[in-house]
């Protein structure tokens, strides 16, 4: 069975992927791989706030809890996905990343990722 490190390394090796962070819903870092200067602990601590806001929108609109969020920034994207009840996956990309395939794979493998955690 693959480990969390195997998962983050595999995702990070895709073209356009700059960082992969796995964290608990409490914001504590589980694992990270990065090719850019980013503090993974600091990033992990900020992600639960984004998820909480997305969850509030989902509850207000009767859409339920957030499963995946895509945030477009000036120089790339942040994809945050719930993986199981207790963990989150954050993938930072540059503007050249194949977002369609990445989103498809994250959604398709969400349960497998959760079982590793």
N, C-alpha and C positions, 0 to 999 in steps of 0.2 A: 504494500500500500504506500502511495506517495506521502511524503511529509509536507508540512507547511512550507518549508524552505524550497522543496521541489516545485511546489505550486508557484511561489513568488518568483523563482528563477525562470520558470517556463513562461509566465506571463511577461516578465521583464524583457525577455529575449525577442519579443515581437517588434517589428519595425514601428517606430514612433512612440513606443512606451518609454517613459522617463522614470517612473517610480511606481512601485506597488507596495501598498501598506495594508497589513491585516491587523485589525485592532478589535478589542472588546467594545461592547456598546457603552462601556463606562469611559472609553477614551484611552485605555491603557494599550500600549503597543504590544503586539504579539510577534510580528516579523515585518521586515521591510527590505526592499531592494531598490536602489536608486542610482542613476547616473548623473543626477543633477544635485547641486548643493541645496538640499532641503533637510531640515531637522525632523526626522520621522516621529519623534516623541511629541514635538510641538504640533505637527500636522494631525497626528492621531488624537490629540487632546481637543482639537477644534472640530472634528468631524461630527461628534454626537450633537452639537448645536445645530448643524445643518440638517441632520436626520430628525431631530425634534421639531424643527420648523416645518419640514416636509410632512411629518406625521400629523401635525396640527392642521395643515392644509387638507390633508386626506380625510381627517375626521370631520372637519368643517364642511367639506363637500361630499361627505359620505362615500369616499373612495377607499377608505381603509389606510393601513399603515404603508409607509414608503417601502418599496422593494428595490428601486433603482432610481438614482438621480444623475442627470448629466448636466454639468455646469460648464458653460462656455466662457473662457477667459480670453483676454486679448492675445495671449501667446500659447494657447492650448486648452485642454479640457481636463476636467476632473470627473471621474465616474465613481459614484459611491453606490455600493450594493449591499443590502442585507444578506448575510449568509448564515442561515439558521437563526435561532432565537437570541444568541449571545454575541454574535460577531458581525463585523463589517469589513468590506473590502473596498479600498480606495485605489484607483489607478489614475495616474497623471500621465497625460500624453502631450506630444507636441501637435502642431496643426496638420502634420502629414499622416497621422495614425488612421488606420482603417476602422473607424468607429462602428460601422455596421457589423463587421465581423466580431469585433471585440464585445459589443453589446450582446450579440447573439450567443457567443460563447459563455459570457458571464451568466446570462439567464439560463442557458442550457445546462451549465455545470454547477449551478448554485447549490443544489443538494449534495453533490459530491464534495464540493468545497466545505460545506458545513460538516460533513461526516469526518473530514480530516481534522477539523478543529475540535 
